[in-house]
C-alpha cells in the first residue's frame, strides 16, 4: 500500500498527457547504471497487518506501573484533554505557519504558549520552541558568545546529556567549554568564582540540578554578573509552579526541558526545549517567534515575527540553523498549562515534592540506604544503595522502575504526583526485603 | 478570536490530581516563588472549545491541497498515529533497563536497517530532531573525520547558491567557512565553478539531489568524484529524497553521509512546525563518529540532544515504511514525480516554469515576466490561492529564481485534485491581466486579511499582557 489515490488508468492518462508511455521516462536524468532494481525490504502490508506487527514490538517493552526514575524524563499525569486537542488533524498535519491567513490557529497557540513560558519563567520573551532541554541550553550558550567572551561554563551538577550536548555545540564552533565542579551535590561556588575569567561568556546552572538538589541560584547569578558574564538557568517547568522564577534569580536566559508539561516519556522524544530571555536579548533568540499585529482591516492577528534573525533570510549569518521546531509539543505544553491552571501546576509541584520526600524517608529507613546529599531537594534525590543491581531488579520484577544507578554506585530517585503512598511503601518494603534477606 | 487569557475566570479550575496522600514537604522560603504564574484559569470545556476554535483556523494536509515546495506535505496516515500512541511506546522511560526496552530497540534497529537499504548507507542514528539538526550532525561527522586524520586545514564547506538556508547556517555552526558557488543556467551544479573552489582546504560539499529547483543533477557521479579527489566528503541533504526513494540511492551517487527528514519522505505529521525527526546515515568509515547519549550509552562521542531522539516519530515512520514495503516505496516516489510533472504540464501555457524540462517531485514557476506585464507578484498569486482553499506554494525560494513559486504536490494527491489546482492557476493567470488590484488585495475570504508584518517586527508584541 502506498497511499497513492490515482488509479492505474489515471496514471496512464497522466503519463500520456506528458507524451510518455512509461514511468522510466520521468527519470532520464538519473544515470541508468545507478537505478535500483529492487529494494531488499519486506513486502508491503495492509493496515491490519502493520498494526499487528508494530503492536507486537510495543508488547516487547515492559511498561512499569510505578516509575521512580527521572533524570531528564518525568512520569507526570497527563490530563485527557491534552491528547484530545493535540490529535486534532489540522493542528497535527499543518506545517510552520508561513501563510498567516491560513494558520491563525497555529500562530495564536504559539503566541499563547510564549506568554505562558514568560509567566512561568518571569522572563520577557520566549521563542516558539527548540528541540529539547539540551539543545535549548546549547542555543542559549551560543546567544551569549562574543568575540572577547567565548568560553562557556557549565555546572557539573547539570544533566550529563545536557553537558555533552553543549560540549558538542561548543566543539562545533570551536569555542571552549569548561565544567565547574560540584561539591556536596551542588555547584561549587568557590570554584565558579575562580573560573569566572574575562573570557567567560556565560555560566549554565540547572535548577533543581541533576541530583535533585536546589542550587543557591541567586548567589551564583550575582557572581556571574559581577564578572560581566551572562547567567543561563535550566529549569524544571513543573517546579516553577512553586519555585522562584529564573528572572527573580537574575537569569538572563531561562531554558528547560518541557517534557513534564504533558508529554509522555516516549523513550526520549519528541520533547520540548523552551527558551526565554529578557527584552534586551530578544533579537538574539534563535528559532521562530510569533508576534501580534493587525491585518489589512485593522483587526488583531498573529504572524511570524523578527524573521531577519533566521536561516532562510540570513543564511550563513543566522543566529542558528533551526528550521523545524517542536510546535506540536509547544501546543501540548500550552494545553497542559491551560488545563492545570496556576493552582493545578502548583499542586503538581507540591505533590511531586511531597512524594519524593516521603519516598526518601521510606527508603532511608532501610539500613544501608542513606541520602548522599543533605541540601534541600525538589522531587529527585540520591541515596546510597548496597547491592543496587539486585535491589533494582527486585523492584523491576514487581513492576516498579526504581532509581537510576549512577556511575559512582549511588542511585538517583524521583517521585511525581503519580506515585501513591501505597506504591512507595511497597517499593521501600521490597528494598528492605532484599537488603535484609 | 479571544486569547486563552481573555477566557480566564478567577477561581475556575478542574480537579485533575485529587488530594495528596502524603504530608506536604516545606519548600524553604528562599526558594519559593513570590506570585503564582498568571496561567489561565479554565474549566475543561473552556479549554476544549478554545482549541477547537483555533483548530478551525488551521489548514492541514487533511484540509486540502498543500503544495508547499520542499516541505513534502504528503498525507499522514492515521494508523501511524495509533501506533505511536501505544502505551508500550509512550510509557517507556528512556533510561529503563535494556531488557525492558527490547521493543523500542527493535523499532530503531528495523527502521535503521530499512533506511540504510533505501539510501545505501551503513550506519544510521535517529538522535537529531529535525532536518537542520541532522545537517548539524552530519557535518559534525565530516569535521571529526578530518580532525582525526590530522587534516586541520580543511576549513571550507561548499554550498550551491540554490541550497536551503539551513545548509550555510549549519556549516557555520560546525565551525566551517561557507563557500557559495553559483548554479549553472540549468539550475544544477556548475562543474567549472565547483572545480575552481575545490582544494586542500575543502572539507566537503553539501548537496540536495534532486536539487531545490526539482532537477536531478545528471552530473552527480562527476561531482562526488571531484570532491573526493580533492580530499573532501560529500553530504547529502535528503530533503528531496521523496522523488527518488527506491529508485536511486545517495550511497550509490557517491555521498558519504546523509540526513533524511522523516516528517517529509516518511509521512510523519509536520505538527504546525514540528516535531520532525531525522535520520542521519553514513558510510562505514564514519560510523565511529555518530552521536550517542551520555546517559544512555556513556562514552565520549558527540551528542546533539538528550536520549535517542524523537522516538515516537520514528515509530510513525517505521509504520509507514512497513506499510509501503518493497514495492510501495518506489511507487510513492514515481507518483510524486508523475504528479509534479503532470501539474506542471497543466499549468504550462500560463505561468512559466523556471526550467522547462522534466522535473522530479517539485517544480518552480518564474513569475518575473508575468509581474512585469501585470504588476501581480508571486506573493499576490500565493495569497489569491488561499481563497480557493489551497495552501500557497513556497514563495521566493530558491533564491536563484526571481518571483519564484515552488510547487510540490506529492504522490498522495489524486488526478482530480491536480486538475482542479491547475484550473485555479490558469484562472488566476487570466485574472492578473483583468483585475490586478483584486489580487493585490487577496485573500478576500480568509479569516484575516494580509497581516502587517513590518509592524510585527518593528514594534514586537511577543506575549499577551493584562494591561493591554
Interface residues (C-beta under 8 A of the other chain):
Chain A: X1 X2 X3 X4 X5 X6 X10 X11 X13 X14 X15 X17 X18 X23 X25 X26 X27 X28 X29 X30 X31 X34 X35 X36 X38 X39 X40 X41 X42 X43 X44 X45 X47 X50 X51 X53 X54 X55 X57 X58 X59 X60 X61 X62 X63 X64 X67 X69 X71 X72 X73 X75 X77 X79 X81 X83 X84 X85 X87 X88 X89 X90 X91 X92 X93 X94 X95 X96 X97 X98 X99 X100 X101 X102 X103 X104 X105 X106 X108 X109 X110 X111 X112 X114 X115 X116 X118 X119 X120 X124 X125 X126 X128 X129 X131 X132 X133 X134 X135 X159 X160 X161 X162 X163 X164 X165 X167 X168 X169 X171 X172 X173 X174 X214 X218 X240 X241 X242 X243 X244 X245 X248 X257 X264 X265 X266 X267 X268 X269 X270 X271 X282 X288 X289 X290 X291 X292 X293 X294 X295 X296 X297 X299 X301 X302 X303 X305 X306 X307 X308 X310 X311 X312 X313 X314 X315 X316 X317 X318 X320 X321 X322 X323 X324 X325 X326 X327 X328 X329 X331 X334 X335 X337 X338 X339 X340 X341 X342 X343 X344 X345 X346 X347 X348 X350 X351 X353 X354 X355 X356 X357 X358 X376 X392 X396 X401 X404 X417 X420 X421 X424
Chain B: X1 X3 X4 X5 X12 X13 X14 X16 X17 X20 X21 X22 X23 X24 X25 X27 X28 X30 X31 X32 X33 X34 X36 X37 X38 X39 X40 X41 X42 X44 X47 X48 X50 X51 X52 X53 X54 X55 X56 X57 X58 X59 X60 X61 X62 X63 X66 X68 X71 X73 X74 X75 X76 X77 X79 X81 X82 X83 X85 X86 X87 X88 X89 X90 X91 X92 X93 X94 X95 X96 X97 X99 X100 X101 X102 X103 X104 X106 X107 X110 X114 X117 X118 X129 X130 X131 X132 X133 X135 X136 X140 X143 X164 X165 X166 X168 X169 X170 X171 X172 X173 X174 X175 X178 X215 X216 X217 X218 X220 X221 X244 X246 X247 X248 X249 X252 X253 X261 X263 X267 X269 X270 X271 X272 X273 X274 X275 X276 X277 X291 X293 X294 X295 X302 X303 X304 X305 X306 X307 X308 X309 X310 X311 X312 X313 X315 X318 X319 X321 X322 X323 X324 X325 X326 X327 X328 X329 X330 X331 X332 X334 X335 X337 X338 X339 X341 X342 X345 X346 X358 X382 X383 X386 X391 X392 X394 X395 X397 X411 X412 X413 X414 X415 X441 X443 X446 X447 X448 X449 X450 X451 X452 X453 X455 X456 X457 X460 X461 X462 X463 X464
